[in-house]
Amino acid sequence: MASVCILDEFEVHKNEEFLSIAEELKPELHRTDIAPVRLLTLEQDGNPEPAIAEEEAPEKLKEKRLKKDEKVILDFGNHHVGYVTLDLASAGSHQDAPAYIYLKFAERLDELNTDVSSYNGWISKGWIQEEYLHVDVLPAKIELPRRYAFRYLEIKVLDVSLKFSLVINGVTAQAVSAVSEETVPGIQTEDEVLKEIDRVSIRTLKNCMQLVFEDGPKRDRRMWLGDLRLQARANYKTFHNTEMVKRCLYLFGGLTFNEGKIPACLFLEPEIEPDDTYLFDYALLYGSVLLDYYRATKDEKTLKDLYPIAIRQIEIGLTYLNEEGVIPDRSGEFWCFVDWGEGLNTQAASLAILIYSMRYGIRLAEYMGDEKTILWLDEKMQELKRSAIRHFWDEEQKLFVSGRDRQISWATQVWMILARVFDKEKNRELILHTIEVNPRIRMVTPYMYHHYIDALIRSDEKDRALDEMKRYWGEMIRDGADTFWELYNPYNKYESPYGSVAVNSFCHAWSCTPTYFLRKFYLPENQQ
Ligand code: RAM
């Protein structure tokens, strides 16, 4: 379990002007009617990867007379985010007791066979998408108040009476998103795996694009800065909704806390509010989101407004350096994210991310014509590169180590490459050597895999990057992904940072970046 770092004192600074710019950019959501495409019966063998025993046309639904413990499973054909209405009735004698009904929404078929009642993880079981309904009077149209992320819906009768049965005349739903998939043509390639990876990436991104870039529509349904950065990159190459990126940049810029820190995430309701969580790496990466946005739009005003906030994050980051010129190890706390890998030491990566953010800071300063900042950042960045090598490079193993126990992980090597601590040729040797050694502390999130693919491409290993992308994201599709997942460890498919996959998110926007890589580096004619 990650320990949660709650700030002792939490002081929010609101910039009303920035917040009102963001408010004006609030999107209208597209609403699309959707309906079940088939009814399923699963094999009852307790297998966590259930097999379909039987399927029927959705029209059969209203013919069923459901008694106690009977259930139906509706398949909506793809992953959706939206609102559901049940049209219920009774058959038999007069309804002489409430119909007691259980609903379970699932993003993947596997979830229907997961016993969620035994969930005992460290985040709330409230995220599990299930409902218990008592319906006193039938017929009834029940508009469920929550928004769900789902492909499947199981409806089970917990009880009726001996004298009547439940009839489901229909289940209708409306899917919502700020964007519409039809606006993005598929990529032109003969490679079916890549086509599918691209399509699933776009679906993932679309379903997370709501009033802001949400991280996952099932959980947490808020805007995390690290996730936003990758979503925005994929968005420029697909939906090209630059207004949404602008809105999100102003929201973060308009809601800083203590010393001007950017929070790791923002809550959207009932009113937009920052979380009292600071993530060192996420805050530093704000400048990278701003730089990407500026390059995509050339929007000078936004650059000018938000540049000081991006630079402030670097200044704050530098205050954490110790006398040895490195960031002290805070791996025991939820302080520098990097990845969800069990036991991952983030000390070396935190320094690498600071260096990386300084390079982005320099680019921003160049666009601003801010010579003083360029000189200051450049000098400091060179100094930090030297201390990264001094403290973390192990000449014997030819790898970077991290923390007191000199841990070797994939994440540390990847971030040191992205920080360009070495030149390109040495970076290439390092990534190839990492692949050969295959450190035991692996990458487990598509977020970290994004950075691995990026590191390969930047080290002139484009073909290998493509193979790795096909292997990781392609395997997720073979494992049943309609949208890409929050966490996927091919070596442990039931891994969860929370204590159970029941609360993992299976449409998680930080996993949507293959479409960005494909359209930017491999098939540039397919960019929007
Ligand atoms: C989880 C969410 C989110 C991520 C944070 C660090 O709570 O998956 O997407 O950014 O971790």
Boltz pocket constraint, residues with backbone or C-beta under 6 A from the ligand:
constraints:
  - pocket:
      binder: B
      contacts: [[A, 215], [A, 216], [A, 219], [A, 220], [A, 224], [A, 225], [A, 226], [A, 227], [A, 337], [A, 486], [A, 510]]
      max_distance: 6.0
